[in-house]
Amino acid sequence: MKDSNKKFNLMNRFPSYPFSLLTKMILLICSLMILMLIFLGVYSNSKYSETLVEQIGIRALNVAHSVSEIPEVKNAFYTDNPAEIIQPIAEAIRVRTDSEFIVVGNKNGERYSHPLEDRIGQVMVGDDNERALLLGESYISEATGSLGPSIRGKAPIFSNEGEIIGVVSVGFLIDDVEMTIGTYVTEVWYWIIISIFIGIIGAILISLHVKKSIFGLEPDEIGHLYKEREAILQSIHEAIIAVDKEGYITMNNHAAQQVLNVDGALETGKHIKDFSSHAHFMEVLKTGKSEFHQELWVDEEQFIVNCVPIYYDDRLMGAVSTYRNRTEIHKLAEELSKVKQYSEALRVQTHEFSNKLNTISGLLQLNQMQEAIDFINKESKKQQEWIHFLIHSVKDSYVSAVLLGKLNRSHELGIQMNINYNSELKTPLSEKQREGVVTILGNLLENAYDAVLETKKDHKISIFFTDIGNDIVFEIEDSGIGISDEEVDKIFTKGYTTKKGSHRGIGLVLVQNILNELGGELSLETSELGGACFILTIPKVKGLEGDHNEKQAI
């Protein structure tokens, strides 16, 4: 019922027209078919009439030739009564050949045979004997004789010496020929009328099928819908690409051209394999199953990809994929994250300085002035040292911020977190690397917090990082219980966790996926502190590294 209402509303969106597509198709197909059949019928009748007249004329001429060559007929001309010999012969041949008449005459045109015996001896009628009697020609003619208009075959009769002694005229009445043609024409038009009725039924069925295949829409409605679809498609901010079942690109919008066409391969008609990121398309076309929320990097931008198959009548026709630019979302999230980090840092500092103020207040109340001053100088010096170290040893401000935030967080949790003073990260990071490093450090340090807090040993975490060589390396060690050999192969499985509580077992999987995108590696060793030691390596971006070296050289 809902589908019917949708269709009704859709039809009401467009103006009505005098003739629907169904009516037009039926009228056009029927008109074309009727015109063709009428033309074919007229041509067939004309050709048949012409051929029949020609064949009857040839038949009459052949019979005339045959009669003129009969010896008895020739010899009869030298008898006292030629008609007595010629009439029976001519009549017998006439009956056998279904001719209307066979008339044999002498040079003067006097008849020696005729279907009506009372006309024997009279002069032949028609005035078409001259060519046969004077020139000795055999020919076909049409003339009106004593029996009416007829088609005649004329042949001269030659004596043994080659002299023209008479003429043979064999004829078929034109009325009989027209009757034969009429019978044929009637039969032809009978079948033409039947064909027209069958064609009308076929035209209706074809038109109904076409109308059904286009969902009952009119051409103008299809045109409007196409324009609307194109406008909607091009106005969508997300990139959209569609392919057929063979993998050839059939459609893409402006957003796809702007953000995805990095290698110039994103053109209609090209194969999706020519496009640098096509794996999800081929998988969907192979399995026929949708894939959602897949991450994809194109240059320095990250996209969330949803790809679904296109079916028509339970047949796979292709696939369509949408690309949501996650980089823009991340930029906004980073701004919000900064605010959150500032809030968290302020909360930690508030809590920490509240304790320190209580300590200073107690020392002052005990009149321990020097101890209070030493305590204040010690705490200030320690905080300034970390800030000074991060400013000078870490080029990327985002990485510095996450490390400083985690230092404050660890201090609040009562965890002794140290960054090796030999650590250095001067290599500039790309947007993709920066986002990945921040996410990875956050997840690994949170796991380290949980690990050390579960033990009764000293709560320690150690961090070391360097960019010497072709890779950026991070080492994160903790004093927790470590990871057993049985768990090493499981910790990167989604949902697996050694911790209590729900929504766990995601962090290391996310870390591994990010490293795969960055081309990096994550290895696990036993820490010198007694727990786990995660070693993270990420290849440097050559272009950025070159720019950094040039700046250093300058």
C-alpha positions as CSV (number, residue, x, y, z in Angstrom):
1,M,0.0,0.0,0.0
2,K,2.9,2.4,0.8
3,D,4.5,1.7,-2.6
4,S,1.2,2.5,-4.3
5,N,0.9,5.8,-2.4
6,K,4.5,6.7,-3.3
7,K,3.8,6.0,-7.0
8,F,0.6,8.0,-6.8
9,N,2.4,11.0,-5.3
10,L,5.2,10.8,-7.8
11,M,2.8,10.8,-10.7
12,N,1.0,13.9,-9.3
13,R,4.3,15.8,-9.4
14,F,4.2,16.0,-13.1
15,P,1.6,17.5,-15.5
16,S,-0.7,15.2,-17.4
17,Y,-0.5,14.8,-21.2
18,P,-3.2,14.1,-23.8
19,F,-1.7,10.8,-24.7
20,S,0.3,8.5,-22.4
21,L,3.4,6.6,-23.5
22,L,1.4,3.4,-23.6
23,T,-1.2,4.9,-26.0
24,K,1.5,6.5,-28.2
25,M,3.5,3.3,-28.4
26,I,0.4,1.3,-29.3
27,L,-0.7,3.9,-32.0
28,L,2.8,4.2,-33.5
29,I,3.5,0.4,-33.6
30,C,0.0,-0.3,-35.0
31,S,0.2,2.5,-37.6
32,L,3.7,1.4,-38.7
33,M,2.6,-2.2,-38.9
34,I,-0.7,-1.4,-40.8
35,L,1.1,0.8,-43.3
36,M,3.7,-1.8,-43.9
37,L,1.1,-4.6,-44.4
38,I,-1.0,-2.4,-46.7
39,F,2.0,-1.5,-48.8
40,L,3.1,-5.2,-48.9
41,G,-0.5,-6.2,-49.9
42,V,-0.7,-3.6,-52.6
43,Y,2.7,-4.5,-54.0
44,S,2.0,-8.2,-53.8
45,N,-1.3,-7.8,-55.6
46,S,0.2,-5.6,-58.3
47,K,3.1,-8.0,-58.8
48,Y,0.8,-11.0,-58.8
49,S,-1.5,-9.4,-61.4
50,E,1.5,-8.5,-63.6
51,T,3.0,-11.9,-63.3
52,L,-0.2,-13.7,-63.9
53,V,-1.0,-11.8,-67.0
54,E,2.5,-12.4,-68.3
55,Q,2.4,-16.1,-67.5
56,I,-1.0,-16.5,-69.2
57,G,0.3,-14.6,-72.3
58,I,3.3,-16.9,-72.4
59,R,1.1,-19.9,-71.9
60,A,-1.2,-18.8,-74.8
61,L,1.9,-18.2,-77.0
62,N,3.3,-21.6,-76.3
63,V,0.0,-23.3,-77.1
64,A,-0.2,-21.3,-80.4
65,H,3.3,-22.4,-81.3
66,S,2.5,-26.0,-80.6
67,V,-0.7,-25.9,-82.8
68,S,1.1,-24.1,-85.6
69,E,3.7,-26.9,-85.7
70,I,1.2,-29.8,-86.0
71,P,1.6,-31.4,-89.4
72,E,-2.1,-32.3,-89.7
73,V,-3.0,-28.6,-89.3
74,K,-0.5,-27.5,-92.0
75,N,-1.7,-30.2,-94.4
76,A,-5.3,-29.4,-93.8
77,F,-4.8,-26.0,-95.5
78,Y,-4.4,-27.9,-98.9
79,T,-7.7,-29.8,-98.6
80,D,-11.1,-28.8,-99.8
81,N,-12.5,-28.4,-96.2
82,P,-9.7,-27.5,-93.8
83,A,-12.1,-26.8,-90.9
84,E,-13.2,-30.4,-90.9
85,I,-9.7,-31.5,-89.9
86,I,-8.5,-28.5,-87.9
87,Q,-11.6,-28.0,-85.7
88,P,-11.5,-31.3,-83.8
89,I,-7.7,-30.9,-83.2
90,A,-8.0,-27.4,-82.0
91,E,-11.0,-28.2,-79.7
92,A,-9.2,-31.1,-78.1
93,I,-6.1,-29.0,-77.4
94,R,-8.3,-26.2,-76.0
95,V,-10.0,-28.5,-73.6
96,R,-6.7,-29.9,-72.3
97,T,-5.1,-26.5,-71.9
98,D,-8.1,-24.7,-70.4
99,S,-7.9,-22.1,-73.1
100,E,-10.9,-19.9,-73.8
101,F,-10.4,-20.3,-77.6
102,I,-8.1,-21.7,-80.2
103,V,-8.7,-20.1,-83.6
104,V,-6.9,-21.1,-86.7
105,G,-7.3,-18.9,-89.7
106,N,-5.9,-18.6,-93.2
107,K,-4.1,-15.6,-94.7
108,N,-7.3,-13.8,-95.3
109,G,-8.3,-14.2,-91.6
110,E,-11.1,-16.8,-92.3
111,R,-11.6,-19.1,-89.4
112,Y,-11.0,-22.9,-89.6
113,S,-11.7,-23.5,-85.9
114,H,-13.6,-21.7,-83.2
115,P,-15.2,-22.8,-79.8
116,L,-18.6,-21.8,-81.4
117,E,-18.9,-23.8,-84.6
118,D,-21.4,-21.4,-86.2
119,R,-18.6,-18.8,-86.4
120,I,-16.3,-21.0,-88.4
121,G,-15.7,-19.5,-91.8
122,Q,-16.2,-16.0,-90.6
123,V,-13.4,-13.4,-90.5
124,M,-11.3,-13.2,-87.3
125,V,-12.0,-10.2,-85.1
126,G,-9.4,-8.0,-83.3
127,D,-7.2,-6.6,-86.0
128,D,-4.1,-8.0,-84.4
129,N,-3.0,-10.6,-87.0
130,E,-0.9,-8.4,-89.2
131,R,2.5,-9.1,-87.5
132,A,1.9,-12.8,-87.8
133,L,0.6,-12.9,-91.3
134,L,2.8,-10.2,-92.9
135,L,6.0,-10.4,-90.8
136,G,5.9,-14.0,-89.6
137,E,6.3,-13.0,-85.9
138,S,5.0,-14.8,-82.8
139,Y,3.8,-12.4,-80.1
140,I,1.4,-11.7,-77.3
141,S,-1.4,-9.2,-77.6
142,E,-4.6,-7.9,-75.9
143,A,-7.6,-7.3,-78.0
144,T,-11.4,-7.6,-78.0
145,G,-12.7,-10.5,-80.1
146,S,-16.0,-12.1,-80.6
147,L,-15.9,-13.6,-77.1
148,G,-14.8,-10.4,-75.4
149,P,-11.5,-8.8,-74.3
150,S,-8.7,-11.4,-74.1
151,I,-5.0,-12.1,-73.8
152,R,-3.9,-13.7,-77.0
153,G,-0.9,-15.7,-78.2
154,K,-0.3,-15.3,-82.0
155,A,1.8,-17.7,-84.1
156,P,2.1,-17.9,-87.9
157,I,1.7,-21.2,-89.7
158,F,4.4,-21.9,-92.3
159,S,4.1,-24.4,-95.2
160,N,6.8,-26.9,-95.8
161,E,8.4,-24.4,-98.2
162,G,8.4,-21.7,-95.5
163,E,5.5,-19.7,-96.9
164,I,3.0,-18.1,-94.4
165,I,-0.2,-19.9,-95.0
166,G,-2.2,-19.0,-91.8
167,V,-2.2,-17.9,-88.2
168,V,-3.1,-19.5,-84.8
169,S,-4.7,-17.4,-82.1
170,V,-4.9,-18.9,-78.6
171,G,-6.7,-16.7,-76.0
172,F,-7.8,-16.4,-72.4
173,L,-10.6,-14.0,-71.5
174,I,-9.5,-11.0,-69.4
175,D,-12.6,-11.5,-67.2
176,D,-11.4,-14.9,-66.2
177,V,-7.9,-13.6,-65.5
178,E,-9.4,-10.8,-63.3
179,M,-11.5,-13.3,-61.5
180,T,-8.4,-15.4,-60.7
181,I,-6.6,-12.3,-59.5
182,G,-9.6,-11.3,-57.4
183,T,-9.6,-14.6,-55.7
184,Y,-5.9,-14.3,-54.9
185,V,-6.3,-10.7,-53.7
186,T,-9.2,-11.6,-51.4
187,E,-7.1,-14.4,-49.8
188,V,-4.1,-12.1,-49.4
189,W,-6.2,-9.3,-47.8
190,Y,-7.8,-11.9,-45.5
191,W,-4.4,-12.8,-44.1
192,I,-3.4,-9.2,-44.0
193,I,-6.4,-8.4,-41.8
194,I,-5.6,-11.3,-39.5
195,S,-2.0,-10.2,-39.3
196,I,-3.1,-6.7,-38.4
197,F,-5.2,-8.0,-35.5
198,I,-2.3,-10.1,-34.3
199,G,0.0,-7.1,-34.6
200,I,-2.3,-4.9,-32.6
201,I,-2.4,-7.5,-29.8
202,G,1.4,-7.8,-30.0
203,A,1.8,-4.0,-29.9
204,I,-0.3,-3.8,-26.8
205,L,1.7,-6.6,-25.1
206,I,5.0,-5.0,-26.1
207,S,3.9,-1.5,-24.9
208,L,2.7,-2.9,-21.6
209,H,6.0,-4.7,-21.1
210,V,8.0,-1.5,-21.9
211,K,5.8,0.5,-19.6
212,K,6.3,-2.0,-16.8
213,S,10.0,-2.0,-17.3
214,I,10.2,1.8,-16.7
215,F,7.9,1.6,-13.6
216,G,4.9,3.1,-15.4
217,L,6.6,6.5,-15.9
218,E,6.2,8.8,-18.8
219,P,9.2,10.1,-20.8
220,D,8.8,13.6,-19.4
221,E,8.6,12.1,-15.9
222,I,11.8,10.1,-16.6
223,G,13.5,13.3,-17.8
224,H,12.5,15.2,-14.7
225,L,13.6,12.4,-12.4
226,Y,16.9,12.1,-14.2
227,K,17.6,15.8,-13.8
228,E,16.6,15.7,-10.1
229,R,18.8,12.7,-9.6
230,E,21.7,14.4,-11.2
231,A,21.2,17.5,-9.2
232,I,20.9,15.6,-6.0
233,L,23.9,13.5,-6.8
234,Q,26.1,16.4,-7.6
235,S,25.0,18.3,-4.5
236,I,25.9,15.6,-2.1
237,H,29.1,16.4,-0.2
238,E,30.1,12.8,0.0
239,A,32.0,11.3,-2.9
240,I,30.0,8.6,-4.8
241,I,31.3,6.1,-7.4
242,A,29.2,3.4,-9.2
243,V,30.5,0.5,-11.3
244,D,28.8,-2.2,-13.3
245,K,29.1,-5.9,-12.7
246,E,32.4,-6.1,-14.7
247,G,33.9,-3.3,-12.6
248,Y,33.7,-0.5,-15.1
249,I,32.9,3.0,-13.7
250,T,29.4,4.1,-14.7
251,M,29.0,7.2,-12.6
252,N,30.8,9.5,-10.2
253,N,29.9,12.9,-8.8
254,H,31.8,16.2,-8.5
255,A,32.9,15.4,-5.0
256,A,34.5,12.2,-6.2
257,Q,36.4,14.1,-8.9
258,Q,37.7,16.7,-6.5
259,V,38.9,14.5,-3.6
260,L,39.5,11.0,-5.1
261,N,40.7,11.6,-8.6
262,V,44.4,11.9,-7.5
263,D,45.8,9.7,-10.3
264,G,43.5,10.8,-13.1
265,A,41.9,7.4,-13.5
266,L,38.5,8.3,-12.2
267,E,36.6,8.5,-15.5
268,T,33.4,7.0,-16.7
269,G,34.1,3.9,-18.8
270,K,37.4,3.1,-17.2
271,H,37.9,0.0,-15.0
272,I,37.9,0.5,-11.3
273,K,41.2,-1.4,-11.1
274,D,42.8,1.7,-12.7
275,F,41.7,3.6,-9.6
276,S,44.2,3.3,-6.8
277,S,41.7,2.2,-4.2
278,H,39.4,-0.5,-5.6
279,A,39.7,-3.5,-3.3
280,H,36.3,-3.0,-1.6
281,F,34.6,-2.8,-5.0
282,M,36.0,-6.0,-6.2
283,E,35.2,-7.8,-3.0
284,V,31.5,-6.6,-3.1
285,L,31.2,-7.6,-6.8
286,K,32.7,-11.0,-5.9
287,T,30.6,-11.8,-2.8
288,G,27.5,-9.7,-3.5
289,K,27.6,-8.6,0.1
290,S,27.8,-5.0,1.5
291,E,30.8,-3.6,3.3
292,F,30.4,-0.8,5.8
293,H,32.6,1.6,7.7
294,Q,35.9,0.6,5.9
295,E,38.8,3.1,6.4
296,L,40.6,4.3,3.3
297,W,43.5,6.7,2.9
298,V,43.8,8.7,-0.3
299,D,47.0,10.9,-0.2
300,E,46.8,12.6,3.2
301,E,43.1,12.3,3.7
302,Q,41.2,9.5,5.4
303,F,37.7,8.3,4.2
304,I,35.1,6.1,5.7
305,V,33.8,3.9,2.8
306,N,30.5,2.2,2.5
307,C,30.0,-0.1,-0.5
308,V,26.8,-1.9,-1.4
309,P,25.8,-4.2,-4.4
310,I,23.1,-3.2,-6.8
311,Y,20.5,-5.9,-7.7
312,Y,17.8,-5.9,-10.3
313,D,15.4,-8.9,-10.4
314,D,17.8,-10.8,-8.1
315,R,20.7,-10.2,-10.5
316,L,23.9,-8.4,-9.5
317,M,24.1,-5.4,-11.8
318,G,27.0,-3.6,-10.1
319,A,28.0,-1.7,-6.9
320,V,27.9,1.8,-5.5
321,S,30.3,3.2,-3.0
322,T,30.2,6.4,-0.8
323,Y,33.3,8.0,0.6
324,R,32.9,10.2,3.7
325,N,35.9,12.4,4.4
326,R,36.9,11.6,7.9
327,T,39.8,14.1,7.9
328,E,37.4,17.0,8.2
329,I,35.6,15.3,11.0
330,H,38.9,14.6,12.7
331,K,39.9,18.2,12.5
332,L,36.8,19.2,14.4
333,A,37.3,16.3,16.7
334,E,40.9,17.4,17.3
335,E,39.7,20.9,18.3
336,L,37.2,19.3,20.7
337,S,39.9,17.0,21.9
338,K,42.1,19.9,22.7
339,V,39.4,21.4,24.8
340,K,38.9,18.1,26.5
341,Q,42.6,17.8,27.1
342,Y,42.8,21.3,28.5
343,S,39.9,20.5,30.7
344,E,41.4,17.2,31.9
345,A,44.8,18.9,32.4
346,L,43.2,21.7,34.5
347,R,41.3,19.1,36.5
348,V,44.5,17.1,37.2
349,Q,46.4,20.2,38.0
350,T,43.6,21.5,40.2
351,H,43.6,18.3,42.1
352,E,47.4,18.1,42.3
353,F,47.9,21.7,43.2
354,S,45.2,21.4,45.8
355,N,47.3,18.7,47.5
356,K,50.4,20.8,47.1
357,L,48.7,23.8,48.6
358,N,47.6,21.8,51.5
359,T,51.2,20.6,52.0
360,I,52.6,24.2,51.7
361,S,49.8,25.4,54.1
362,G,50.9,22.8,56.6
363,L,54.5,23.7,56.4
364,L,53.7,27.4,56.9
365,Q,51.5,26.6,59.9
366,L,54.4,24.6,61.4
367,N,56.5,27.6,60.7
368,Q,58.8,25.6,58.3
369,M,59.4,28.5,56.0
370,Q,62.5,27.2,54.3
371,E,61.0,23.7,53.7
372,A,57.9,25.3,52.1
373,I,60.1,27.4,49.8
374,D,62.2,24.3,48.8
375,F,59.0,22.3,48.1
376,I,57.7,25.1,45.8
377,N,60.9,25.4,43.9
378,K,61.2,21.6,43.5
379,E,57.7,21.2,42.0
380,S,58.0,24.2,39.7
381,K,61.4,23.0,38.4
382,K,60.1,19.5,37.7
383,Q,57.2,20.8,35.6
384,Q,59.3,23.3,33.7
385,E,61.9,20.6,32.9
386,W,59.3,18.4,31.2
387,I,57.8,21.3,29.3
388,H,61.3,22.5,28.2
389,F,62.3,18.9,27.2
390,L,59.2,18.4,25.1
391,I,59.5,21.8,23.4
392,H,63.1,21.1,22.3
393,S,63.0,17.4,21.7
394,V,59.6,16.9,20.0
395,K,58.9,19.0,16.8
396,D,55.2,18.0,16.5
397,S,53.0,20.0,19.0
398,Y,50.3,17.3,19.0
399,V,52.7,14.6,20.1
400,S,54.1,16.9,22.7
401,A,50.6,17.7,24.0
402,V,49.6,14.1,24.3
403,L,52.8,13.2,26.1
404,L,52.5,16.1,28.5
405,G,48.9,15.2,29.2
406,K,49.8,11.6,29.9
407,L,52.6,12.7,32.2
408,N,50.0,14.7,34.3
409,R,47.6,11.8,34.1
410,S,50.1,9.3,35.4
411,H,51.1,11.6,38.2
412,E,47.5,11.8,39.3
413,L,47.2,8.0,39.2
414,G,50.3,7.6,41.3
415,I,52.3,6.1,38.4
416,Q,55.9,7.0,37.9
417,M,56.1,7.8,34.2
418,N,59.5,8.8,32.7
419,I,60.5,9.9,29.2
420,N,64.1,9.0,28.3
421,Y,66.1,12.2,28.1
422,N,67.9,10.8,25.0
423,S,64.6,10.7,23.2
424,E,64.2,12.9,20.1
425,L,61.6,13.4,17.4
426,K,62.6,16.2,15.1
427,T,61.2,14.7,11.9
428,P,58.0,16.5,10.7
429,L,54.9,14.3,10.6
430,S,52.3,14.2,7.9
431,E,48.6,14.7,8.8
432,K,48.1,11.0,8.5
433,Q,51.2,10.1,10.6
434,R,50.3,12.7,13.3
435,E,46.8,11.4,13.7
436,G,48.0,7.8,13.8
437,V,50.8,8.5,16.3
438,V,48.5,10.4,18.7
439,T,45.9,7.6,18.6
440,I,48.5,4.9,19.0
441,L,50.3,6.6,22.0
442,G,47.0,7.3,23.7
443,N,45.9,3.6,23.4
444,L,49.2,2.1,24.4
445,L,49.7,4.4,27.4
446,E,46.1,3.7,28.6
447,N,46.8,0.0,28.4
448,A,50.0,0.5,30.3
449,Y,48.2,2.4,33.1
450,D,45.7,-0.5,33.4
451,A,48.5,-3.0,33.5
452,V,50.6,-1.4,36.2
453,L,47.6,-0.5,38.4
454,E,46.7,-4.3,38.5
455,T,50.0,-5.1,40.2
456,K,51.3,-4.5,43.7
457,K,54.8,-3.7,42.4
458,D,56.2,-0.2,41.8
459,H,54.0,1.5,39.2
460,K,56.4,2.5,36.5
461,I,56.1,3.4,32.8
462,S,59.1,4.3,30.6
463,I,59.0,5.9,27.2
464,F,61.7,6.2,24.6
465,F,61.5,7.6,21.0
466,T,63.9,8.4,18.2
467,D,63.9,9.3,14.6
468,I,67.5,8.3,13.8
469,G,67.5,6.3,10.5
470,N,64.7,5.7,8.1
471,D,62.0,5.0,10.7
472,I,60.4,6.7,13.7
473,V,60.6,4.4,16.7
474,F,58.6,4.5,20.0
475,E,59.2,2.1,23.0
476,I,56.7,2.0,25.7
477,E,57.5,-0.2,28.8
478,D,55.6,-0.9,31.9
479,S,56.0,-2.8,35.2
480,G,52.8,-4.7,34.9
481,I,52.4,-8.5,34.8
482,G,53.3,-8.6,31.1
483,I,51.7,-10.7,28.3
484,S,52.0,-14.5,28.2
485,D,53.1,-16.4,25.1
486,E,49.6,-17.8,24.8
487,E,48.0,-14.3,24.7
488,V,50.5,-12.8,22.2
489,D,48.6,-14.2,19.2
490,K,45.2,-13.2,20.6
491,I,45.7,-9.6,21.8
492,F,45.2,-8.2,18.3
493,T,41.9,-10.0,17.8
494,K,38.9,-7.7,18.0
495,G,37.0,-8.2,21.2
496,Y,39.7,-10.2,23.0
497,T,40.9,-8.6,26.3
498,T,42.5,-9.6,29.6
499,K,40.7,-6.8,31.4
500,K,37.3,-6.8,33.1
501,G,34.3,-4.9,31.9
502,S,32.5,-4.4,28.6
503,H,33.6,-2.5,25.5
504,R,37.1,-3.8,25.7
505,G,39.4,-5.5,23.2
506,I,39.4,-2.6,20.7
507,G,42.5,-0.5,21.4
508,L,45.2,-2.9,20.0
509,V,43.1,-3.8,17.0
510,L,42.8,-0.1,16.2
511,V,46.5,0.4,16.7
512,Q,47.2,-2.5,14.3
513,N,44.9,-1.1,11.7
514,I,46.5,2.3,11.9
515,L,49.9,0.9,11.5
516,N,48.8,-1.1,8.5
517,E,47.7,2.2,6.9
518,L,51.0,3.9,7.8
519,G,53.1,0.9,6.7
520,G,54.5,0.5,10.2
521,E,55.0,-2.4,12.5
522,L,54.3,-3.2,16.2
523,S,56.4,-5.8,18.1
524,L,56.2,-7.0,21.7
525,E,59.0,-7.8,24.0
526,T,59.5,-8.3,27.8
527,S,60.2,-5.1,29.5
528,E,63.2,-4.5,31.8
529,L,60.6,-3.2,34.3
530,G,59.1,-6.6,34.4
531,G,56.0,-6.1,32.2
532,A,55.4,-5.6,28.5
533,C,57.4,-3.5,26.0
534,F,55.7,-2.4,22.9
535,I,58.0,-1.3,20.1
536,L,56.4,0.9,17.4
537,T,58.2,1.7,14.1
538,I,56.8,4.0,11.4
539,P,58.5,4.8,8.1
540,K,59.3,8.4,7.5
541,V,57.7,10.3,4.7
542,K,60.5,11.0,2.2
543,G,59.2,14.3,0.9
544,L,58.7,15.8,4.4
545,E,62.1,14.4,5.5
546,G,63.7,16.2,2.6
547,D,62.1,19.5,3.5
548,H,63.2,19.1,7.1
549,N,66.8,18.4,6.0
550,E,66.8,21.5,3.8
551,K,65.6,23.7,6.7
552,Q,68.3,22.2,8.9
553,A,70.9,22.9,6.2
554,I,69.8,26.5,5.9
